[in-house]
């Protein structure tokens, strides 16, 4: 008696979670769920919003998965908002607190709370502006800069690896969705901008 041929797993419906075993399955899960989100057509806006938020959470998990487990120990305990600040400072060293708050769509006092954590952990340095002592300039410590650069390289390499395993059709869907996703991010940034 011949054993039945194995069947491919049934596709996951939009908005539902896949069962994943082990960290190795995560990149494929991320790529599949993102492809589902970007290929969504029609449907209710609320359902699409749920799917976008779910994909955003998966992306944050991917960023977290790329964090080295070693030095500095405080880095592994940071919340996503802390990581956003570190990534901003890596790209714009010497930015002022006010400009950083605007770039992150945060109120300055909320950013100051995060900065207190990061300065205390030895990841960020506040330096006075030599031309205006009222302005504090923000810099990553050498240790934090190496850590963030490692995270960025790891995340980029992971995305390249997963994209390379996707079909041309899936890559095309993701590429075609990018302009709309940029407009979505812009709209979210504008709507969450702090008021005076």
C-alpha positions as CSV (number, residue, x, y, z in Angstrom):
1,X,0.0,0.0,0.0
2,X,1.4,3.4,-1.1
3,X,1.6,6.1,1.5
4,X,-0.3,9.3,0.5
5,X,1.8,12.1,-0.8
6,X,2.3,14.9,1.7
7,X,0.1,17.9,1.2
8,X,1.1,21.5,1.6
9,X,-0.1,23.3,4.7
10,X,-3.3,25.2,4.2
11,X,-2.7,28.9,3.8
12,X,-3.4,31.0,6.9
13,X,-6.3,33.3,6.7
14,X,-5.6,37.1,7.1
15,X,-5.5,38.2,10.7
16,X,-4.8,34.7,12.2
17,X,-1.6,33.5,13.8
18,X,0.5,30.6,12.5
19,X,1.8,27.9,14.9
20,X,5.6,28.3,14.9
21,X,8.1,26.0,16.5
22,X,11.5,27.4,17.2
23,X,13.2,30.7,16.4
24,X,14.3,29.3,13.0
25,X,10.8,29.5,11.7
26,X,10.4,33.2,12.6
27,X,11.8,34.8,9.4
28,X,9.6,32.7,7.1
29,X,6.6,33.5,9.3
30,X,7.4,37.2,9.2
31,X,7.8,37.2,5.4
32,X,4.5,35.2,4.9
33,X,2.5,37.4,7.2
34,X,3.9,40.6,5.6
35,X,3.0,39.2,2.2
36,X,-0.5,38.6,3.4
37,X,-0.8,42.1,4.6
38,X,0.5,43.8,1.5
39,X,-1.5,41.7,-0.8
40,X,-4.8,42.3,1.0
41,X,-7.5,43.6,-1.4
42,X,-10.9,45.1,-0.3
43,X,-12.3,44.1,3.0
44,X,-13.1,46.3,5.9
45,X,-10.7,49.1,7.0
46,X,-10.8,47.7,10.5
47,X,-9.6,44.3,9.4
48,X,-6.8,45.8,7.4
49,X,-5.8,47.9,10.3
50,X,-5.6,44.8,12.5
51,X,-3.4,43.1,9.9
52,X,-1.1,46.1,9.6
53,X,-0.7,46.4,13.4
54,X,0.0,42.6,13.5
55,X,2.7,43.0,10.9
56,X,4.2,45.9,12.7
57,X,4.4,43.8,15.9
58,X,6.2,41.0,13.9
59,X,8.7,43.6,12.6
60,X,9.4,44.7,16.2
61,X,9.9,41.0,17.1
62,X,12.4,40.7,14.2
63,X,14.3,43.7,15.5
64,X,14.4,42.2,19.0
65,X,15.5,38.8,17.6
66,X,18.5,40.5,16.1
67,X,19.7,42.1,19.4
68,X,22.9,40.5,20.6
69,X,22.5,38.8,24.0
70,X,25.9,40.0,25.2
71,X,27.2,43.4,25.9
72,X,25.9,45.8,27.1
73,X,23.5,43.8,29.3
74,X,21.1,46.7,29.5
75,X,20.6,46.7,25.8
76,X,18.6,43.5,25.9
77,X,16.2,44.9,28.4
78,X,15.3,48.0,26.4
79,X,11.7,48.7,25.3
80,X,11.0,49.5,21.6
81,X,10.9,53.2,22.3
82,X,14.4,53.1,23.7
83,X,15.6,51.3,20.5
84,X,13.9,53.9,18.4
85,X,15.9,56.6,20.2
86,X,19.2,54.7,19.8
87,X,18.6,54.2,16.1
88,X,17.8,57.9,15.6
89,X,21.0,58.9,17.4
90,X,23.0,56.4,15.3
91,X,21.8,58.2,12.2
92,X,21.8,61.7,13.5
93,X,24.6,62.1,16.1
94,X,24.5,65.4,17.9
95,X,20.8,66.0,17.4
96,X,19.1,68.2,20.1
97,X,16.5,66.9,22.4
98,X,13.8,69.1,20.8
99,X,14.6,67.9,17.3
100,X,14.8,64.3,18.4
101,X,11.4,64.6,20.1
102,X,9.9,66.0,16.9
103,X,11.6,63.2,14.8
104,X,10.1,60.6,17.1
105,X,6.7,62.3,17.4
106,X,7.1,62.4,21.1
107,X,6.6,65.1,23.8
108,X,10.0,66.4,25.0
109,X,9.3,65.3,28.6
110,X,8.5,61.8,27.5
111,X,11.7,61.6,25.5
112,X,13.6,63.0,28.6
113,X,12.4,60.0,30.6
114,X,13.8,57.6,28.0
115,X,17.0,59.5,27.8
116,X,17.4,59.3,31.6
117,X,17.2,55.5,31.2
118,X,19.7,55.4,28.3
119,X,22.2,57.8,30.0
120,X,22.0,55.8,33.2
121,X,22.7,52.6,31.2
122,X,25.8,54.2,29.6
123,X,24.3,54.1,26.1
124,X,23.7,57.8,25.5
125,X,25.7,60.9,26.3
126,X,24.3,64.4,26.7
127,X,26.8,67.1,25.7
128,X,26.3,70.9,25.9
129,X,26.2,72.8,22.6
130,X,29.4,74.9,22.6
131,X,27.5,77.8,21.0
132,X,24.4,77.7,23.2
133,X,24.6,76.1,26.6
134,X,20.9,75.8,26.9
135,X,20.9,73.1,24.2
136,X,21.9,69.5,25.0
137,X,23.3,67.5,22.1
138,X,22.8,63.7,22.1
139,X,25.3,61.1,21.2
140,X,25.6,57.3,21.4
141,X,28.4,56.0,23.6
142,X,31.0,54.0,21.7
143,X,29.6,50.8,23.2
144,X,26.0,51.6,22.1
145,X,27.1,52.7,18.6
146,X,28.8,49.3,18.1
147,X,25.7,47.5,19.4
148,X,23.3,49.5,17.2
149,X,25.5,49.0,14.1
150,X,25.5,45.2,14.9
151,X,21.7,45.2,15.2
152,X,21.3,47.1,11.9
153,X,23.6,44.8,10.1
154,X,22.0,41.7,11.5
155,X,18.5,42.9,10.6
156,X,19.5,43.9,7.1
157,X,21.2,40.5,6.5
158,X,18.1,38.7,7.9
159,X,15.8,40.6,5.6
160,X,18.0,40.0,2.6
161,X,18.1,36.3,3.4
162,X,14.3,36.0,3.7
163,X,13.5,38.2,0.7
164,X,15.9,35.9,-1.4
165,X,13.7,32.9,-0.5
166,X,10.5,34.6,-1.6
167,X,9.1,34.3,-5.1
168,X,9.3,37.1,-7.6
169,X,5.6,37.6,-7.2
170,X,5.8,38.1,-3.4
171,X,8.8,40.4,-3.8
172,X,6.8,42.4,-6.3
173,X,3.9,42.7,-4.0
174,X,6.1,44.0,-1.2
175,X,7.8,46.5,-3.5
176,X,4.4,47.7,-4.8
177,X,3.1,48.2,-1.3
178,X,6.0,50.3,-0.1
179,X,4.7,53.7,-1.4
180,X,1.4,53.1,0.3
181,X,3.1,52.0,3.5
182,X,5.2,55.1,3.5
183,X,2.1,57.2,3.2
184,X,0.6,55.3,6.1
185,X,3.6,55.9,8.2
186,X,3.5,59.6,7.3
187,X,-0.2,59.8,8.3
188,X,0.5,58.1,11.6
189,X,3.4,60.4,12.3
190,X,1.3,63.5,11.5
191,X,-1.6,62.3,13.6
192,X,0.6,61.5,16.6
193,X,2.7,64.7,16.5
194,X,2.8,66.4,19.9
195,X,0.8,69.5,20.4
196,X,2.1,72.6,22.1
